[in-house]
Amino acid sequence: MKVEKRKVGNIRPYEGNPRQNDDAVDAVAASIHEFGFQQPIVVDTDGVIVVGHTRWKAAKKLGLEFVSVHVATDLTPEQAKAYRLADNRVADLATWDYDLLPIELRDLHRRHRRQTLPTVVRQAAGPDAGADSLHRLRSVAAATAHRADHQDAARRRSHAAAGGLLRAGGVRGRQAGAGRGAPGVGLPDGRVR
């Protein structure tokens, strides 16, 4: 797939687009602001948007001059019309795996704390999410962050206690956890970290 940069002003929306996406523009703009413009807008050979109306509106809102574009030269006008509808509909069919979602949220929370989670929850819920869906995602995110905080605190206490014992007892040589870089653990050469 060939991707090129194109001026936002040289891209035109498809006037017959039946998808109402104005409520999603702020969320997409926040995503682009945080993660960059990672998904190209698909246009036809005349520069009319096939897929990516919301990204285009978000780019305009952010004042971006250029965006990534893929020109779909292989689509007939009928195929472009069908692709527009299909692309908008498939997102509505997707659901969340609430067993896997907490794992992903926990990893994000541990790496970025609360900076990224609100954006992820907004993106995950989407503009058409009902109150129940949004509430469930927020609950999963909050519970996951709470659990991760407690696990991290327990791990720090455990490492601190082990380090104190090793330093106080003058233990030398290879100890449990040595070589993994844990603070306060005896290293293979006899030094204590």
N, C-alpha and C positions, 0 to 999 in steps of 0.2 A: 504494500500500500504506500503510495507516494503522498507525503504530507508537505505542504508548503505554507509559508507565512503570507497572510493577506491582510490588507487594511480592513478594519472593522467596518468602515464607511463604504467599502466596496462589496459588502455582503448584504444581500436583501432577504428579508423574511418571505416565506411563502404566504401569500395573502389568504389562501384557503385553508390554512392550518386550523384544524378544529380543536386542537389541544389548548386549553386555557392554562397558561403557565405563569402568569404574573405573580401569583402568591409564592412561587418557588424561586424567584429571582434573587431575593436576599440570601437564601440558604446557599444557592449555587455561587453567588458572589463571595460569600464567606468561605466556601470551600476553595474557590480559585485563589482567593487572597491567602489562605493558609497553605495550600498544597501546590499552587501553580496551575497553569492551564495545561492539564495532562491529557485531555481527550479532544481530538480535533473536531471541528464542525464539518459536517458533510454537506457539500453544495453540488448543484448540477453545473453543467458547462456554462450556464448564464450567470452563475454566482448566486442563485436562489437557494436558500437553505432547504436541505432534504431532512437532515437530522441535526439538532443542536440549537433550536430556537432559544431555549432558556440560557444556554451557555453564551449565546450571542448577546442576549439582553443583559446578562450579568457582566460580560466584557465591556459593554457600553457603559453600564452603571459604574464600573471600576475605572473608566477612562482609559482602557487599554487601546493602543493605537493599532496593534497587529495581533492576530490570533492564528493558531494552527488550523489549517483547512485541508480536507481531502476532497478532491474533485472527482465525483463519481461519474466518470466518462462512460462506464459500461451499463448504466441504467437507462432504460427507455423512460419517457415521461410517465407511463402507466406504472412501471416498476418503482419509480421514485415516489409516486403517490402511495402505492401499497406499502413501501418501506417506511414512509412517514407514519402511517397508521400502526403498522406492526411494531415499530420501535417504541412508540408511545404506549402501546398496550402491554407489551411484555413486562415492563416494570410493575404493572398492576398485578400481575400473576405471581410474582415472586413473594416468598414468605421468609421468615427468619427461623433458623435452627437455634432455639433457646438453650440448647445444651452447649453449642459451640460459641455462641455470641459472648457469654461471660468470659471465656478464655481469651478471646481477642480483646475485649474491653480491659481485662485485668492486665494484659501485656502492655496495652497503650497507657493505662494508668500508671504502671510502674515506670515506664520510660518518660512520660511527660506530665505526670500528675494530672491535675484538673485542667490543664491548658487545652488539651485536645478533646477530652470526653464530651463537653457540651456540643462541640461542632459535630462529632461523630454521631451523637444522639439526634441532633437536628437533621443531619443528612440521612441517617438510617430511617427516621420516621417519615421523612418526605412531607411535602406540602399537603398531600391528600390524606395523611394519616388521621385516623379518628382519635378521639381523646383516650380511648382504651389502649390503643397501640402505642401512642406516645407515652402514656403513663407506664405501661409495661416496660418499654425500653429504658425510661428514666429509672424505674425501680431496679431493673437488672444492672444498669450502670452504677447506681448508687450502692447497691449491695456488693457488687464486684469491687468497687473502689474501697469500700469499708473493709471487706475481707482481705484485700491486698495490703491495705495499711496495717492491719493487725498481724498478718503473716510477716511482713517486712519488719515490724517492730519486734516481734518474737525472735526473728532471725538475728537482728542486731543485738538483742539482749543475750542470746545464746552465744554469739561470737564474742561479745564483751566479757561474759562470764568465763568462757574458755580461755580467752586471752589473759585475763586476770589470774586465773589458776596457773597457767603456764609460766607467766612472769614471776608470780609470787613463789612458786615451787622450784623455780630454776630448772624446769624441765628442758632438756635439750634433745636434739635429734628429731627423727621423723615421728610426728604425732598424727592423730586422726585429722584429716583435712590438710595436712602439710602438702605443700606444692600446689595447692589450689589457690594460693594467694589470700587465704582468709586472714584477717587482721588478728594479731596476737598468737598465731600458731607457729610452732617450731618449724623451721625450714630444714631441708635435708643437710645443709652444711653446718647445722648447729645454732645458727642465729635465730633470734626470736623476732618476729614481725610485730 
